[in-house]
Amino acid sequence: MTPSGSVLDVEVHHVRLALHVLAACIWVGGQITLAGLVPVLRPFGPEATRGAARRFNVLAWGAFAVLVVTGVWNLVEVDVGDASSEYLATLFVKLGAVAVSGVGAAIHIVGRSKGALAAGGAMSSLGGLVALFLGVVLHG
């Protein structure tokens, strides 16, 4: 409710942004949560951590797909031709961070060595955090 007592109008761009933020919460926040849970799950054997990771992947990749769709939708709604060079530079760095995050997650999934798992996980998490931050910068 607004101070005057009326209800605020909900518009399509609010729904688009809320879906994008929710998906980012799942993708980035889920990675952080899973990283915190892995040490607790390790004493239960490798199948416990693998099982948690597999279940997370189902949610995470669904969220990544929503991020891509709503991200493209966001771009369609922005008149990129009228955007400043600073905005465009920030946007391209964000898109690069998104790519790093997705590629890192894929490397983490297919990696067999501890080094590949660590590198992929680090790429995915760092890329996701940078993309999240730059999304706030672009929107704010």
N, C-alpha and C positions, 0 to 999 in steps of 0.2 A: 504494500500500500504506500502511496505517496503521502506526504504530510497533509495534503488536502483531503485524503480519504479515497481517492479514485485509484483504480488499478492501472499499472503501467501497461502500455501496449507491448505485446511480444511480436517481434517481426522475424522474418525468415533468417536474416543475418544473425540474430541472436541464437537461433537453433543451430545454424551452421557453425558458429564459433563455439557453442557449448559442446557440440559433438567433437569438434577438433580438440578442445581442451580435455574432454573426457578420454579420448583416445590417447592423447599425450600422457595423461596421468597413468593409464594402463601400461603403455609402452615404456616410459621412463621410470615411473614409480614402481612398476612391477619388477624391472631389472634391479633396482636398488633393494626392493624387498627380498627378491630371490637371493641376491648376494648376501643379505643378512641371514637368510634361512639355511644356506648351504652348510655352514659350519655346524649348525645344530643337527642337520640331517645326516651328515657324514658318519657319525657313530652307528647309524642304523644300516650302513652298508651302501655300496654304490647304486643299488637299485632304487633306494629311497631318493637320492639326489637326481638320478635319471628320471624317475617317475614325476617328481615335482617339476623338473625342467620341461618334460614333454607336455604336461598339463599347462604350464605357463605358456609354452610356445603356441598352443591353440588360441589362447586369449591374446597373446602379444601380436601374432601375425594378423589376427582379425583386426586388432586395434591399428596396426601399421597400415592395413588396407583402408580403414576409415580415415586415417591421417592423410594418406595420398589422395583419396577422393575429395575430402573436405579441403585439403590444401589446394588442389586444382580448382575447386569451386571458389575458394578465396581469391585465387589469382584471376579468375574470370570476372569477379566482382570489382577488382581494382583496375583502374585505367592506367596500365603500366606505361603507356605512352606519355602520360602526364606526370609520372613519378620522377622524383629527383634522382640524381646520380647516386647520392648517398643511400636512398631507399633501395635502389636497384642493386648496389654493391652489397648491402646487408642481405637482401633477398637471395642473391646468388650464393653468398657464403652460407646462409641458412640451408638452401637446397643442397649444397655440398655436404653440409653436416648431416642432413637427412640421409643422403646416399651413403656416407661413411657409416652411419648407424645401422642401416639396413644390410649393407655388405658385411659389416662386422658381425652382426647377428647370424648371418648365413655362414660365415667362416666358423663362428663358434659352434654352430649346429653340426657342420660336416667335419670339423677338426678332430683329429684323433690324438694328437700330441698335447701335452700340457701347455706347451708354448702356443700352439694354434688356438686352444681354448682360451687361454689368457689374453692373447692378442685380439682375438675376435670379440671377446667380452668387453675388453677395454675400449676397443673402437666403437662398439655399439653403444656402450654407456656414455662415453665422452661425446660422441656424435649426437646422441639424443639430448644430452644436457645442453650442448651448444645450440642445437636447433630450438629447444624449448626456450632458452634465454633470448635468442634472436627473434623468435616469434613474439615474445612479449615486447621487445624493442620495436618491432615493426607495427604492432597493433597499438602500442601506447603512444 
